[in-house]
Amino acid sequence: SSMQNDFSLINRRVEQDGVAEASSPIHENTGLLAYNCLAGGVLTNKYYDSDSPPAWDDFQLNPDRAKKTLEKPRGRHDDLSWGGTLYRYRTAAAKDATMQYAAIAKKAGMPLTEMALRWAREREYVTSVLLGTSNVQQLEQDLAYFRKKEALPDSVMQAIDAVHMRNRLPIFSSNRYQAEWANEGEIGEVVP
């Protein structure tokens, strides 16, 4: 048996909510089937390593550029049917963490995508990682990262944890909350 949960560098909630502990052999002895390890594509850095932010966000900044982006979407964050529900991966805190992770990956000489996937694979309670790709090329690239047998260097793992410790759940942080939202966040979550 296994448990399935959203799990990535910017969403390590399973480590705090007891899911990882429940996966242990001394408890339920069930693995974690991790999905969304690339945070809807945010951890590929394709949205922040360019001149145009995700189309959903760009409509407020530059509607003409956003419309052009929609003509050749890079992924779900450039899709108006998905973009709003995936806001949690693009909060200011999530973007900051993503940029810090991208810097760690660059210093280690690998793409952010590789670091994010290998990090998830190396967690002792993760038994499998579900991949969501937009094309065969992405799938082949992701599978190549999984074929690497060596662990990420300790220095990379420590740098990742240092970013995490500064903001443990960046996808649930928002600097855009307004009192008139009547105890509801941007995607309908309850705000006490």
C-alpha positions in Angstrom: 0.0 0.0 0.0 1.0 3.6 -0.3 -0.1 7.1 0.5 -0.2 9.7 -2.2 0.5 13.4 -1.6 1.7 16.6 -3.2 5.4 16.8 -2.3 8.1 19.1 -3.5 10.9 21.4 -2.4 8.3 24.1 -1.9 5.7 21.8 -0.3 7.2 19.6 2.4 4.0 19.5 4.4 4.1 15.7 4.6 7.2 16.0 6.7 5.3 18.1 9.3 1.9 16.4 9.1 3.0 12.9 10.1 2.7 11.3 6.7 6.4 10.7 6.4 6.4 9.3 9.9 3.4 7.0 9.1 5.3 5.7 6.1 8.0 4.3 8.4 8.4 0.5 8.9 7.7 0.8 12.6 4.4 2.5 12.0 2.2 1.8 8.9 5.1 0.6 6.7 3.6 2.2 3.6 5.4 4.3 1.1 4.7 7.8 -0.1 3.8 8.2 -3.8 4.9 11.8 -4.3 3.2 13.9 -7.0 3.7 17.4 -8.2 7.4 17.2 -7.4 8.0 20.0 -9.8 5.2 22.2 -8.3 3.2 22.3 -11.5 6.3 23.2 -13.5 7.5 26.0 -11.3 10.5 24.0 -10.2 11.7 23.7 -13.8 12.4 27.4 -13.6 10.7 27.9 -16.9 8.4 30.6 -15.5 11.1 32.7 -13.7 14.0 32.2 -16.0 12.5 34.2 -18.8 11.3 37.7 -19.6 7.6 36.9 -19.0 6.1 35.7 -15.8 3.2 33.1 -15.8 0.4 34.4 -18.0 -2.1 34.2 -15.2 -0.1 36.7 -13.1 1.0 38.8 -16.1 -2.5 39.8 -17.1 -2.4 42.4 -14.3 1.1 43.6 -15.3 1.2 43.4 -19.0 -2.0 42.1 -20.7 -0.5 42.2 -24.2 2.6 40.1 -23.2 0.3 37.7 -21.3 -1.8 37.2 -24.5 1.3 36.4 -26.4 2.4 33.9 -23.8 -1.0 32.2 -24.0 -0.4 31.6 -27.7 2.6 29.3 -26.8 2.0 28.2 -23.2 5.0 26.8 -21.3 2.7 24.7 -19.0 -0.2 24.9 -16.6 0.7 28.3 -15.2 0.2 29.8 -18.6 -3.3 28.2 -18.9 -6.2 30.3 -17.7 -8.1 27.2 -16.6 -5.3 26.1 -14.3 -3.4 29.3 -13.4 -5.7 30.5 -10.6 -5.9 27.2 -8.8 -2.1 26.9 -8.9 -1.4 30.3 -7.4 -0.1 28.6 -4.3 3.1 27.7 -6.2 3.6 31.3 -7.2 3.2 33.2 -3.9 6.0 35.7 -3.2 7.4 33.2 -0.7 7.3 30.3 -3.1 8.9 32.4 -5.8 11.7 33.5 -3.4 12.3 29.9 -2.4 12.3 28.7 -6.0 14.9 31.3 -6.9 17.0 30.2 -4.0 16.7 26.6 -5.0 17.6 27.6 -8.6 20.8 29.2 -7.3 21.7 26.1 -5.4 21.2 23.9 -8.4 23.2 26.3 -10.6 26.1 26.3 -8.1 26.0 22.5 -8.1 26.1 22.4 -11.9 22.7 20.9 -12.6 19.3 22.2 -13.7 16.7 23.0 -11.0 14.4 20.2 -12.5 17.1 17.6 -11.9 17.8 18.8 -8.3 14.1 18.9 -7.4 13.4 15.4 -8.8 16.5 13.8 -7.3 15.8 15.4 -4.0 12.3 14.0 -3.9 13.5 10.5 -5.0 16.2 10.5 -2.2 13.7 11.1 0.7 13.7 7.7 2.6 9.9 7.6 2.8 9.3 8.3 -0.9 8.8 5.0 -2.8 7.9 6.5 -6.1 7.5 9.9 -7.9 4.8 10.6 -10.3 5.9 12.6 -13.3 3.7 15.1 -15.1 5.2 16.1 -18.4 4.0 18.1 -21.3 5.9 16.2 -24.0 8.1 13.2 -24.7 11.3 15.3 -24.5 10.5 16.3 -20.9 9.7 12.7 -20.0 13.0 11.5 -21.4 14.9 14.2 -19.6 13.2 13.5 -16.3 13.8 9.8 -16.6 17.5 10.5 -17.3 17.7 12.3 -13.9 16.2 9.3 -12.2 18.8 7.0 -13.8 21.6 8.8 -11.9 22.5 6.5 -9.0 24.6 8.9 -7.0 23.0 10.8 -4.2 22.9 14.6 -4.2 26.0 16.0 -2.4 25.6 16.7 1.3 26.4 20.3 0.6 23.4 20.5 -1.8 21.1 18.8 0.7 22.2 21.1 3.5 21.7 24.2 1.3 18.2 22.9 0.4 17.3 22.4 4.1 18.7 25.9 5.0 16.2 27.5 2.5 13.4 25.3 3.9 14.1 26.3 7.5 13.7 30.0 6.6 10.2 29.4 5.2 8.8 26.0 5.9 5.7 26.2 3.8 6.1 28.9 1.1 3.1 27.7 -0.9 0.8 28.6 1.9 2.3 32.1 2.4 0.8 35.1 0.8 1.5 38.8 0.9 -1.7 39.6 -1.0 -4.3 38.8 1.6 -6.9 41.6 2.1 -9.3 42.0 5.0 -12.3 42.3 2.7 -11.8 38.7 1.5 -14.0 37.6 4.4 -11.8 34.9 5.8 -11.1 33.3 2.5 -7.8 33.2 0.6 -7.2 33.6 -3.1 -8.0 30.0 -4.0 -10.9 29.6 -1.5 -8.9 28.3 1.4 -10.2 29.2 4.9 -8.3 32.0 6.7 -9.0 32.0 10.4 
